Amino acid sequence: MILPLLHQWTKANALFKPPVINQCRTIELKLTKLWHNAVETSLGKRENNSHIDCGCPREKKIPVLELEFIKAEGQGSMQMGSIDYSETKKQIANAKKREQIREREQKKKMKSEEAIQREEELCQDVYHFFDSSSDEQEATSDE
């Protein structure tokens, strides 16, 4: 049953040859093992090895799915990989760019606020200048 499947796969893909993949015997053994595991699971003959029998209250027990994850984690199939250096560098660079943009916007805002304040002071100075000069003109005209 497995050999015809291998033969069919070889026909479908020309790269499906031993230099690229495992030898036919290795593939045959792996497929046979997987097939037997699938049959045992479908017939209910395989037991759930991840669960632990204990007398703890139900609230303190870990669910079966989480136990399977913990067991797989110990075996290495669910372990986290090492740091993704390129992505980390990108994220750090993006964070720096965002910080620089924020600082630039703050500087622009402060400069515009300072310009508005200087303009208001200038207007007040001009107003006081004209106000004081009109007072002087009134004083000279009264004389």
C-alpha positions in Angstrom: 0.0 0.0 0.0 2.8 2.4 0.8 5.1 1.5 -2.1 2.5 2.5 -4.7 2.0 5.8 -2.9 5.8 6.4 -3.1 5.8 5.5 -6.7 2.9 7.9 -7.4 4.7 10.7 -5.6 7.8 10.1 -7.6 5.7 10.4 -10.8 4.1 13.6 -9.6 7.4 15.4 -8.7 10.7 14.7 -10.4 12.6 16.1 -7.4 11.1 13.4 -5.2 14.3 11.3 -5.4 16.8 10.0 -2.8 19.4 12.8 -3.2 16.8 15.4 -2.3 14.9 13.4 0.3 15.3 10.4 2.5 15.8 7.0 0.9 12.6 5.0 0.0 13.1 2.6 2.9 13.3 5.4 5.4 10.1 7.0 4.0 8.4 3.7 4.0 9.2 3.0 7.6 8.1 6.5 8.7 4.8 6.2 6.8 4.2 2.7 8.2 4.8 4.0 11.7 2.5 7.0 11.2 -0.2 4.7 9.6 -0.1 2.3 12.6 -0.3 5.2 15.0 -3.3 6.6 13.1 -5.1 3.2 13.1 -4.5 2.8 16.9 -5.7 6.2 17.6 -8.9 5.8 15.5 -9.6 2.5 17.2 -9.1 4.0 20.6 -6.2 1.7 21.5 -3.7 4.5 22.2 -3.9 5.9 25.7 -3.5 9.6 26.5 -0.1 9.7 28.1 -0.2 13.3 29.0 -2.8 13.1 31.9 -1.7 12.4 35.5 -4.1 10.8 38.0 -4.1 12.7 41.3 -6.4 13.4 44.1 -6.3 17.1 43.8 -9.6 19.1 43.6 -10.9 19.7 40.2 -10.2 23.5 40.3 -6.5 22.9 40.8 -6.0 20.3 38.0 -4.4 21.3 34.7 -6.6 20.7 31.7 -5.6 17.8 29.4 -4.8 20.1 26.5 -2.4 22.2 28.6 -0.8 19.0 30.0 -0.2 17.9 26.4 1.4 21.2 25.6 3.6 21.0 28.7 4.7 17.5 27.8 5.5 18.5 24.2 7.3 21.5 25.5 9.7 19.3 27.5 10.3 17.2 24.4 11.2 20.2 22.4 8.4 20.2 19.8 6.8 23.4 21.2 10.0 25.2 22.4 10.6 28.8 21.5 13.5 29.5 19.2 16.3 31.9 19.7 16.0 35.7 19.3 15.2 36.9 15.8 18.0 39.4 15.5 16.9 41.0 12.2 13.4 41.6 13.4 14.6 42.9 16.8 16.9 45.4 15.0 14.0 46.5 12.8 11.7 47.0 15.8 14.4 49.0 17.7 15.1 51.2 14.7 11.3 51.8 14.3 11.0 52.7 17.9 13.9 55.2 17.6 12.4 56.7 14.5 9.0 57.2 16.3 10.8 58.8 19.2 12.7 61.2 16.9 9.5 62.1 15.1 7.8 62.8 18.4 10.7 65.0 19.6 10.6 66.9 16.3 6.9 67.5 16.6 7.4 68.7 20.1 10.1 71.1 19.0 7.9 72.5 16.2 5.1 72.9 18.6 7.3 74.8 21.1 8.7 77.0 18.4 5.3 77.9 17.1 4.1 78.6 20.7 7.2 80.8 21.2 6.6 82.6 17.9 3.0 83.3 18.9 4.1 84.5 22.3 6.8 86.8 20.8 4.2 88.2 18.4 1.8 88.9 21.2 4.5 90.7 23.2 5.4 92.7 20.1 1.8 93.7 19.6 1.6 94.7 23.2 4.8 96.7 22.9 3.5 98.4 19.8 0.1 99.1 21.5 1.9 100.6 24.5 4.2 102.7 22.3 1.2 104.2 20.3 -0.8 104.5 23.5 2.1 106.4 25.3 2.8 108.5 22.2 -0.9 109.5 21.9 -0.8 110.5 25.7 2.2 112.7 25.0 0.4 114.3 22.0 -2.6 115.0 24.2 -0.4 116.5 26.9 1.4 118.7 24.4 -1.9 119.8 22.8 -3.4 120.7 26.2 -0.5 123.1 26.8 
